[in-house]
Amino acid sequence: MSDFHHDCKQQLLTAAGTLFHSVEAQAPIQRHSRRLPVLAAVAIGALLLAAAAFAASQIIGVGASVKPFGGSERSSLSTGVGVPLPGSHRRLRSASSPAMSVPDPLGGLPWGMRIVTTTRGLLCVQVGRLRDGLLGVLGQDGRFKNDGLFHELPPGALDQSTCSQRDLFTLYRASGPSALSTLPGEVRSCSVRSSRRAGAAGQPVCPARDERLIAFGLLGPHAVSVSYRAGNRLHTVATSGSHGAYLIVLPPSAWQASASEDFSAANLTPSEGLPAGVLRAYLLSRVVFRDGNHRCQAGPELQIGGPPICGASMTGAPSIPSRGARRSPVALLARKRAGGYALTLAFTAPAAVHDANTAYGAEYTLEGAAPCEPGGAGQPIERDIKPGQRVQVTMFVNQKPGCHGVIHGRIVLGRQGSALSGPTYDKRTVGRFSFALP
Amino acid sequence: MGPDSAVSTDGELLDRTRAGDREAFGLLYERRHELVLAFLLKRTRNPEVAMDLMAETFAASLVALADRPPTISGSAAPWLLTIARNTLIDSYRRGRVESAARRRLALEPVEIGDGDVERVLRVAAETELLADLAEELPPDQLDALRARVLDERGYEEIARELECSAAVVRKRVSRAISTLRQTRKAGT
């Protein structure tokens, strides 16, 4: 057996032993590599950004509020991530609000975090500076024309990348909020120092004193604490509230002390193809959850001799629409487009979608030899749907030159792995279709 | 590992895994990983990606075994291939190799060397036929055909493994060959 298969098998054996409490599974838990995403699937996020360090005592004026964040997905009451529920977010009473407020490590305005519940059942996170109980951003580093003013961040200025499902099932299995984007309204005029892009395109590098490493997330009601490494020390902080929230703000030295190419890579954005998990795995070392009367741990740096690895029992059974939902015939209309075909699929929804926890989607596999692509998926249908409602969606099928074969597709209904990610878990087939690529 | 491991069905190995016998899962891995690898390699045409997906597939099967234990009495091949297919589709959807199950189990990334790649390509050539058959035959016929024709085992031994009579095994092999003939005829 090759090294790969030997190593792979040994890891699976260790995992099987831990998962099913084997008496043979007491092999020591290795300290895991930080090179790749290995953190257990929990909802966390981290971002590296330039944020000027104003002295807390400095008088800072107030500018215009941040406008709702523009994105590819237009949201309304029943589409996209939805809009904030009235009263779903608490006004932060003061800069020292104990809930989600942490001091700035370089003495600037404290940092705060707000959790917003939307009409489509998502939890979204907003992070910014606190001034007189308001959450906002500073006009620095290119934002708001460097006016130096405080700009309030209203609950409606949601960044959909920070939204996640609120149910435990998704929270523990899915990626959760990616939180990879910069703060709303931020258009930086400089690059963060640790970024590989620093200095690119003639952009100056931000002053080190303006940079912070921020990690935040929601871990659910069972979360107890999070641990992270900074300055070669392991720090542990308790999570807060019923959503298991945490917010960590560190000075640049926190990552410069262990500066590596790996961490620099983590500062890339999702559009550059880096998995969100990579970024997440770099700050948090371990998360401890409460599992019934016991505690368990998850993360890339498990404590040897500590609690067992968290299992699935604490997440409860998913409440996906009934398996008995009737199948729906799928009407298909194919139109030739450059590079492939646009398939318009129409079906009658057998079950309702009443929030962003679930979604319909279309996916296919292609039976054909190279150079055919073996499969793909269309854009998920991110809107509320009533039972019996006629639904239409268009999916593009790429056809490489010389590729011929039959597409076997299906319409599925399932839980979304993260906000607007499409059906990922517990998928139910509600209709099938096929199309021969000529 | 029990003394009867060599003739345990996949379903029995999964039951024993759930009961805490981790070596049983190792046996299942050794028995089925080449099929899963061939299935994924055929679709990705990339040995490294296929190996990565295979590791995720087996990790996902462990997670599924804990969360939603399947009812499998005989072969686990269809179950594993379904997980492999879902892993592949999810990976296409996300634009990267799915790793949620390995993250959840806190598995380390496994290094892939040149020797591993060469071996995968060799194994793929040997098992491509099996992967093709897995798509064309029902699971019971596939298992019977593989055991009889590819593994060259006796009907009685196969019958014990599949928990049926030797006559049933003969019938399944016969039907499998008939199915393949019809498929090939239709293809030509």
Boltz contact constraints between the chains, C-beta under 6 A:
constraints:
  - contact:
      token1: [A, 2]
      token2: [B, 115]
      max_distance: 6.0
  - contact:
      token1: [A, 2]
      token2: [B, 116]
      max_distance: 6.0
  - contact:
      token1: [A, 2]
      token2: [B, 119]
      max_distance: 6.0
  - contact:
      token1: [A, 4]
      token2: [B, 110]
      max_distance: 6.0
  - contact:
      token1: [A, 4]
      token2: [B, 112]
      max_distance: 6.0
  - contact:
      token1: [A, 4]
      token2: [B, 116]
      max_distance: 6.0
  - contact:
      token1: [A, 7]
      token2: [B, 110]
      max_distance: 6.0
  - contact:
      token1: [A, 8]
      token2: [B, 55]
      max_distance: 6.0
  - contact:
      token1: [A, 8]
      token2: [B, 110]
      max_distance: 6.0
  - contact:
      token1: [A, 9]
      token2: [B, 26]
      max_distance: 6.0
  - contact:
      token1: [A, 9]
      token2: [B, 29]
      max_distance: 6.0
  - contact:
      token1: [A, 11]
      token2: [B, 107]
      max_distance: 6.0
  - contact:
      token1: [A, 12]
      token2: [B, 58]
      max_distance: 6.0
  - contact:
      token1: [A, 13]
      token2: [B, 22]
      max_distance: 6.0
  - contact:
      token1: [A, 13]
      token2: [B, 26]
      max_distance: 6.0
  - contact:
      token1: [A, 15]
      token2: [B, 62]
      max_distance: 6.0
  - contact:
      token1: [A, 15]
      token2: [B, 105]
      max_distance: 6.0
  - contact:
      token1: [A, 16]
      token2: [B, 17]
      max_distance: 6.0
  - contact:
      token1: [A, 16]
      token2: [B, 22]
      max_distance: 6.0
  - contact:
      token1: [A, 16]
      token2: [B, 25]
      max_distance: 6.0
  - contact:
      token1: [A, 16]
      token2: [B, 62]
      max_distance: 6.0
  - contact:
      token1: [A, 17]
      token2: [B, 22]
      max_distance: 6.0
  - contact:
      token1: [A, 19]
      token2: [B, 66]
      max_distance: 6.0
  - contact:
      token1: [A, 20]
      token2: [B, 18]
      max_distance: 6.0
  - contact:
      token1: [A, 20]
      token2: [B, 20]
      max_distance: 6.0
  - contact:
      token1: [A, 21]
      token2: [B, 20]
      max_distance: 6.0
  - contact:
      token1: [A, 22]
      token2: [B, 20]
      max_distance: 6.0
  - contact:
      token1: [A, 22]
      token2: [B, 22]
      max_distance: 6.0
  - contact:
      token1: [A, 24]
      token2: [B, 22]
      max_distance: 6.0
  - contact:
      token1: [A, 25]
      token2: [B, 22]
      max_distance: 6.0
  - contact:
      token1: [A, 32]
      token2: [B, 108]
      max_distance: 6.0
  - contact:
      token1: [A, 33]
      token2: [B, 108]
      max_distance: 6.0
  - contact:
      token1: [A, 36]
      token2: [B, 109]
      max_distance: 6.0
  - contact:
      token1: [A, 37]
      token2: [B, 103]
      max_distance: 6.0
  - contact:
      token1: [A, 38]
      token2: [B, 103]
      max_distance: 6.0
  - contact:
      token1: [A, 39]
      token2: [B, 103]
      max_distance: 6.0
  - contact:
      token1: [A, 40]
      token2: [B, 103]
      max_distance: 6.0
  - contact:
      token1: [A, 40]
      token2: [B, 104]
      max_distance: 6.0
  - contact:
      token1: [A, 41]
      token2: [B, 100]
      max_distance: 6.0
  - contact:
      token1: [A, 41]
      token2: [B, 103]
      max_distance: 6.0
  - contact:
      token1: [A, 41]
      token2: [B, 104]
      max_distance: 6.0
  - contact:
      token1: [A, 275]
      token2: [B, 96]
      max_distance: 6.0
  - contact:
      token1: [A, 312]
      token2: [B, 66]
      max_distance: 6.0
  - contact:
      token1: [A, 312]
      token2: [B, 67]
      max_distance: 6.0
  - contact:
      token1: [A, 363]
      token2: [B, 89]
      max_distance: 6.0
  - contact:
      token1: [A, 370]
      token2: [B, 45]
      max_distance: 6.0
  - contact:
      token1: [A, 374]
      token2: [B, 43]
      max_distance: 6.0
  - contact:
      token1: [A, 375]
      token2: [B, 89]
      max_distance: 6.0
  - contact:
      token1: [A, 375]
      token2: [B, 92]
      max_distance: 6.0
  - contact:
      token1: [A, 376]
      token2: [B, 92]
      max_distance: 6.0
  - contact:
      token1: [A, 377]
      token2: [B, 93]
      max_distance: 6.0
